[in-house]
Amino acid sequence: MRRVQVVEAKSKFLELLAAVEAGETIAIMRRGRVVARLVPDVPRSAADVFRPLWLQGDDIDLAPPADSPPDSVVTS
C-alpha cells in the first residue's frame, strides 16, 4: 500500500485515482497518521451481502434469489 501526504494527494489526485482504478490501495497521511484510504471499488450483489444470513440455517426464513443476468437497458 502506497502512503502519501495530504499535500501530495491534493496535487496528484488524478494520478492517485488512476492507480486505485488499477487495483492499488493508497493511504492518505496527515502528520504521520493515516486519515483516509483510497481503495478500489468491489461491486457486490445483494446475494453476496445476504449470504451469511442464508447460511445461518433455521434462524431466519430468507431464501436466496436465483442469480440471473441484469435486464437489458433500452435507450431511445
C-alpha positions as CSV (number, residue, x, y, z in Angstrom):
1,M,0.0,0.0,0.0
2,R,1.4,3.3,-1.0
3,R,1.3,6.2,1.5
4,V,1.1,9.8,0.5
5,Q,0.8,13.0,2.5
6,V,-2.3,15.2,2.1
7,V,-0.4,17.9,0.2
8,E,0.8,15.3,-2.4
9,A,-2.7,13.7,-2.6
10,K,-4.2,17.2,-3.5
11,S,-1.6,17.8,-6.2
12,K,-1.7,14.3,-7.7
13,F,-5.3,13.4,-7.2
14,L,-6.0,12.2,-10.8
15,E,-2.8,10.1,-10.8
16,L,-3.8,8.5,-7.5
17,L,-7.3,7.7,-8.9
18,A,-5.7,6.0,-11.9
19,A,-3.6,3.9,-9.5
20,V,-6.7,2.9,-7.5
21,E,-8.5,2.0,-10.7
22,A,-5.6,-0.3,-11.5
23,G,-6.1,-2.0,-8.1
24,E,-3.8,-0.2,-5.8
25,T,-4.7,0.9,-2.3
26,I,-3.4,4.3,-1.2
27,A,-3.3,5.6,2.4
28,I,-3.6,9.4,2.8
29,M,-1.4,10.6,5.7
30,R,-1.5,13.7,7.9
31,R,1.3,14.3,10.4
32,G,2.3,10.7,10.2
33,R,-1.2,9.2,10.7
34,V,-3.4,7.6,8.2
35,V,-6.6,9.7,7.9
36,A,-8.1,8.1,4.8
37,R,-7.7,5.3,2.3
38,L,-8.4,5.2,-1.4
39,V,-9.4,1.6,-2.3
40,P,-10.7,0.0,-5.5
41,D,-14.4,-0.4,-5.7
42,V,-15.5,-4.0,-5.4
43,P,-19.0,-4.5,-6.8
44,R,-21.2,-6.7,-4.6
45,S,-24.5,-8.2,-5.4
46,A,-27.3,-8.5,-2.8
47,A,-26.8,-12.2,-2.8
48,D,-23.2,-11.7,-1.6
49,V,-24.4,-9.3,1.2
50,F,-27.1,-11.6,2.5
51,R,-25.3,-15.0,2.0
52,P,-24.1,-15.1,5.7
53,L,-27.8,-14.8,6.8
54,W,-28.9,-17.7,4.5
55,L,-26.1,-19.9,5.8
56,Q,-27.3,-19.5,9.4
57,G,-29.9,-22.1,8.8
58,D,-33.2,-22.2,10.7
59,D,-32.8,-18.9,12.5
60,I,-34.1,-16.9,9.5
61,D,-36.6,-17.6,6.9
62,L,-35.0,-16.0,3.9
63,A,-34.3,-17.8,0.6
64,P,-31.6,-16.7,-1.8
65,P,-32.9,-15.4,-5.1
66,A,-31.9,-17.2,-8.3
67,D,-29.0,-15.5,-9.9
68,S,-29.9,-14.0,-13.3
69,P,-28.3,-11.7,-15.7
70,P,-29.2,-8.0,-15.4
71,D,-32.1,-6.7,-17.6
72,S,-31.1,-5.0,-20.8
73,V,-31.5,-1.3,-21.0
74,V,-33.4,0.1,-24.0
75,T,-32.5,3.7,-24.9
76,S,-34.4,5.7,-27.4
